[in-house]
Amino acid sequence: MGPTKKSEKLKRLVNVQRHMERMAESELAVTAKRREENAASMVSVMEAIGSLEPVHRLFAQNYADRFDRLSNTDKQLASLQHGQEIKMLRERAKGDRLEENMKDARVHEDREADDNAIYDLVDMTVATTASSKLRE
């Protein structure tokens, strides 16, 4: 059976939301790593284009084409990274909101339990007093 209290249900949702947040962070880290690798490739291609070695001059057009493809890839990865950053922040905000709701529900449940304990104590006191008067 699943949890019965609202705070327990919300706690489970918080755990799921935190997992979603970690997944978004992982995707963002992979994209950041791909951007770094792409930037390193762009640097090496630029070094080859600027090289004075004759073998590199033969492939200057190929290097220029390669650099253009790497630039386009960098733009795509930058756009993807921006979207993933927004997604991660959104998931974090959802988790924080759920966690606050869980804490509020827990406080409310604790207060209700305390109230019920007081009512039970009052009922026991009143019931004992009333039954003792009946015996007399």
Order of alpha helices (4+ residues) and beta strands (2+ residues): alpha-alpha-alpha
